[in-house]
Amino acid sequence: MENWEAWLLIALILGVIVSNIMVLKHTANFKMPQFGKPTLPKKEDGDDDTPSKPEA
C-alpha cells in the first residue's frame, strides 16, 4: 500500500467517526414514541359504549 493510500484510508475512517458523533449529538434530544401497549385517554363517566354492571 502506498503512502497516499494509507492517508486516504485514515482520513475516510476519521470522517466516518466524526460524522457518527455529529449524528448522535443531533439526535440526542429527539422525542421517541413509547413502545409497547399504547395508552388510551381516560373516558368520562357515561362516555363509553359498554353497558354498566348493575350494583349488587
C-alpha positions in Angstrom: 0.0 0.0 0.0 1.4 3.4 -1.0 1.7 6.2 1.4 -1.1 8.3 0.0 -3.5 5.3 0.1 -2.8 4.9 3.8 -3.5 8.6 4.5 -6.7 8.4 2.4 -7.9 5.4 4.4 -7.1 7.2 7.7 -9.0 10.3 6.5 -12.0 8.3 5.5 -12.2 6.4 8.8 -11.8 9.6 10.8 -14.6 11.2 8.6 -16.9 8.3 9.4 -16.2 8.5 13.1 -16.7 12.3 13.2 -19.9 12.2 11.2 -21.3 9.4 13.5 -20.6 11.5 16.6 -22.3 14.5 15.0 -25.4 12.5 14.2 -25.5 11.2 17.8 -25.3 14.7 19.2 -28.0 15.9 16.8 -30.4 13.1 17.6 -29.8 13.1 21.3 -32.8 15.4 22.1 -35.3 13.7 19.8 -38.6 12.6 21.4 -39.1 8.9 20.8 -42.6 7.3 20.9 -43.2 4.8 23.8 -43.0 1.2 22.7 -45.4 -1.4 23.9 -49.2 -1.2 24.5 -50.5 2.3 23.7 -52.3 4.1 26.5 -55.8 5.3 25.6 -57.1 8.5 27.0 -59.3 8.1 30.1 -63.0 8.3 29.3 -65.5 10.3 31.4 -68.4 8.5 33.1 -71.1 7.7 30.6 -68.9 8.3 27.5 -68.1 4.7 26.8 -70.4 2.3 24.8 -70.0 -0.7 27.2 -73.0 -1.4 29.4 -72.5 -0.8 33.0 -72.8 -3.7 35.5 -75.7 -3.4 38.0 -74.6 -2.9 41.5 -75.4 -5.8 43.9 
